[in-house]
């Protein structure tokens, strides 16, 4: 039996089963939505999924309403109070309930949520992905870097500390939220960190060109998210698990201040799982469902043999991506380890090699000195 490669993909697994929780939350009801999440996590675990992904702001609902200076005061205040009171704090009793369900199921979970900053002096809410490990611990989070359009009235901005990829036993796992997939350098940063599985979270599948409203339900497969995630899959040589939300009107309480005036028609799913060549393995699926797919490691290996974005297709001598870290601006992507090369560039070895091939040793040593200077 052949041995496993020294640099495995998908954590060395031949296959990894993944799932998307395309189910409605109980809108702006944190405790009831947590209870629903517990059941979904358990179901996905029993079905053999190793990874379960929830859509954007699933806990406990995306702000599908519009605000402005001409808003009526009482509905505005009532909606904002509920938005705050039903945001997730990590750590908290609700977060521990999610963690317990994750431990019981023994799977990875990526939870889209409205996340309240836990510091006592801060009241800002973020659009976040929380990454849970199978033991229930929090691997980390990603906060949306740039809320889109009217989202800026609801959420703060994330920072570079949250632009990370997690090395797990099912592969290297990262994620972005909705409009971040239109931020070319942000996607490049995720690719540069070597994703095997990319999470893409959306509030639904919508079209922007049909009217009368700016966001209308997808009718002809023209949701821009579909072609963005397929492009990312091919460029990254990675799988993309794209989670699109569903909201049932019955899950919006009758006394919610914006009931009947929210644009929830496009929140009808559209989730899909994309292979590294940009082809759909599952979906897009509409309506309430748990969407499953199996990721096969050979697909990453074969795709990267054609286009390896950070390998033979990279030209660091022409282009370089920098990211702001604590130590300052650092280049993305790991530098090549040139230690083995330097070890063989000693003069005696080079002279022997030159003489064996009837090449002038002085010329070889001159070239070697140039290489040493270039590589430090």
N, C-alpha and C positions, 0 to 999 in steps of 0.2 A: 504494500500500500504506500503510495507516495506521501512524503512528508508535507506538512503545511508550509507555505512560503514564509520567509522571515519577515515580510512586510505585508500582512494580510489586509484585505478590505472586508467590510462588514464584520469586523472583529474576528475574522477567520471562519465565519459561518458560510456555508454554501448558499443558504437561504435565510431570510428574516421576514417573518410575517408582520405586517403593519396594519393599522386601522385608523379610520377617521370617525370621530364622534359627530356625525351630521345629525344632531338631535337638538331640539329646542330647549333652551334653559327656561326656568321660571323667571320671567323678565323682572329685573330689579328686585329679586328676592334671593338674597345670598344663601340663607339656610336651606331653602327649598331646592335651589339649584345645586348646592353641595350634595344634598341627598340624591338628586338625580344623577350627578356625576359619579357618586359612589356606585350606583347600579350599573352605569355604562362601563366604568372601569372593570367591575366584576365580570360583566358579560364579555368584554373584549379579552380579558385574561382567560376565561374559560374556553374561548374560541381559539386560543393558541397564539394570540397576537403578542409580539415582544415589545411593540411600541404603539401607543395610542395618542392621537393628536386631536385637540379641541380647536375650533375656529377662533378667529379674532374676538377678543372681549366676550368670550362665551359666558364667563362668570362675572357679573350676572346681567350681561346684555350691552350691546353696542348702542350708542346714542343716535337713534334713527330720527331724532327730531331736530328742528332748526331753532336757533336763538338769535336775538339781535337786540339793539337798544330799544326797538319798538315792541319787545315781548311784553305780554301781560305779566305783571309782577307776581301774582300768586301762583300761576302755573309754572313760571320760571323758577321761583324759589322752591316750590314743592318738588319739581323734577330734580333740581340740583341737590336737595337734601337726600332724596332717595338714591341718587347717583353716588353720593359720598357714603351713605350708611351701608350700601351694599357692595362697596369695593372690598377686595381681599387685602388683608394685612398678613405679611409673612414675617415672623411667626404669629399664629393666632389659633383659636380653637377650630375655626373652619379650615385653616391650612393643615392642621394636624388630622382632621377627619379625612381630607384628601390623601394625606401621606399614609394614613392607616389603610385606606382602600388600595393604594398603590402597593403597599407591603403585602397585603393579603393576596392581591393578584399577581405580584412578582413581575411587573412589567415596567417599562419606561413610559412616562406620561409627560406630554407637553401641553400645558394648560394656558389657553388664552384668557386673559382676565383684565378687569379694571383693578389695578394694584395701587393701594394707598401707601405712600412712603411711611415706613414704620417709625421714623424719628419723631419724638413727641412734639417738636416745635414746627413740623412741616405738615401741611395739609394738601400737598399736591398729589394728584392721581395720575398714574401712568397707564398707557396701553402696553401690556407686558405679556411675554411668554415665560412661564415658570417651568423649568425642567426638573422633573422628579426622577430619581434613580429607583430601581426595583426594591431597594430596602427602605424606601420612603424618604430618604434624604433629598435635599434640594441641591442639585448640581450647580444651579445658577439661574440667571434670568436674562432676558433680553427686553429692554424697554424701547419702544418705537422711537427712532431718532428724530423723525420729522412728521408730526401729525399733519394730515392732509386737509386743506381747505378749512371748513368749520370745525374740524376735530381740534384745532388749536385752541378753541375756547374750553375744551374739556380736559385735555391731557397736557402734561409737561413733556419736555424733550429728554430722551435718553442721551447717553454719552458713550465714549469709546470703550469704557470698561465693560459695557454690555454687548459689545460686538465680538462675540467669542464663539468658538467651536469646541464642543466637549468630546473628549476621547472616551468612548464607552466600549463595553464588550459586544455591542452590536454594530460598531463602526463609529466614525467621527460625525457628530450630530450638531447641526446649527440651524438657525431659523431667522426669518424676517417676516415683517407684518405688512401686508397689503401694498401701499404705495412705495414702501422701501424697495420694492422690486423694480421701480423706475429710477432708483438712485444707482447709476452705473458703477461708481467707485465703491459703494457699499457692497454690492453684489460681488465685485472683484475682490474685496477684502475677505468675504466668506469663502470664495473659491481659493484664495491664496492660503487659507488655513486648512485646506484639504478635507472638505466635507465629503462624506460618503452618503449621508442622508440629509437633505435640506427640508426644513419645515417652512411652508408658506401658508399664512393665516389670513383669511378674508372675511368681511361681514356678509358676504353673499356674492352672487355672480350677476353683474349688472352691465348694461350698455349706457354709453355716454352721449350717443349721437341721435337718438330717435325722438326724444321728447314725448309728452310735454314736460315731464320733470327731468331734471338733470340726470338722475340715476333711474333707469327703467329696468324691469326684469329682462334678463337675457332671453332673446327670442331666436337668434340664428347662430349661436355659438360665437358671438362677437365680443364676449367679455375679454378685456385686455389681459386679465390675469392668466387666462389659458395660454396665450402665446408667450407671456413673460416667463411663466414657470417652465414651459417646454424649452425655451431658449436657455434658461439657467441650467436646466438638467444637462443639456448638450455641452454648454460652455464649461460647466463644472465637472463633467464626467461623473455625475452623481444622480441618485434618485431624488425626486421631489415628492413630498407628501403634501398636497394642497388641500387645505381644509376650509370649506365655505359654509357660512352659518345658515341655519334655518330658524325662523321665529314664527311660532303659531300665534295668531291673534288671541286664542283662548288662554295663552300663557301670559298675556298682558292683563294685569288686574284692571277691573272696571273703573276703579277710582284713581288709576295712574293719571297724573295731570295732563299728559299729552296723548292719552288714549284716543284713537281715531284720527289723529293728525300726524302720525309717524309714517315715514316712507319705508315700510317693511315688506312691500310686495316683492322686492328682488331678493329677499333673504329666504331663498327656497333651495339652498344647496348649490351644487355645481362642483363638489369635491372630486378630485382625481389623484391618481398616483402615476407619476411619469418616470419612465426608464431613462438611463443616461443618454440614449440616442434621441431623446425628445419625444418618444412615442408613449401613448397612454397604456398603462397596464390595467387600470381600472378607471371607470368614469369617463366624462363627467356624469355624476349621479345626482338626481334631483329628488326632493322630498325627504322625509325623515328616514334615516338609515344609518347603520354602521357600515362603512365602506372598507372592505378588506383587499389586500394585495400581497403577493409574495415577491420580495426583492431577491434577485439572484446575483451572486457576486461576480459571476463570469461576465455579466453585462458591463460592469465598471471596467473590468480588465480589458475587454475587447474594445470598448469605446476609447479608452485612454491609449490604446495602441495606435489609434488613428489621430486623435487630437488630445494631447496632454497639456492642458492650458498652462500649468506651472512647471512643466518639464520641457520636452523638446519643442513645444510651441511658444515658450517664453523667450523674450529677448530683453533681459535685464540690462544689456549694454545700450538699449534704445529707450526703454520705458521702465519706470520704477514707481510703485505705489507706496506711499508713506501713510502711516496711521499715527495719531497722537496717543502715546502711552505715558505713564508716569515719568519715564526716563527721557521723554521728549519724542521727537518725530523718528519713528523707526520704520525701516522697509518691511513690507509684508512678504511672507515666504521665507523659508529657511535657507540661509546661504549654503552653497555646496561645501562639503567637507573635503578640503584639498590636502589633508595630512598624508594620505597614502601617496598622492602624486609627488609631494615634496620629498617623501622618503626615498623615492627611486631617482630623484634628480641630484644624486651626489656625483661628484666628478669622476671617481674611479669607475662606477657602474656605467656612466655615460661613455667614457673612453673605451671600455671593453666592448660595449654595444656598437660604437662607431667603427672600431677596428674589425669587428666580426662581419660588418656589412660593407667594408671598404669605403667608409665615409670619413672625411677629414674631421678628426676629433676637435680641433679648434672651433670649427663652425658649429658643431653640436653644443659645445660648452657656451658659446656666445648666445645661442638660442635659449639654452637652459637658464642663463643668467637673466635674460629678459623675462622669462616665465616667473622666476623667483621674485623679481621686482614687482610684477603685476599682481601676484597673489599674496604679497606681504610676507 
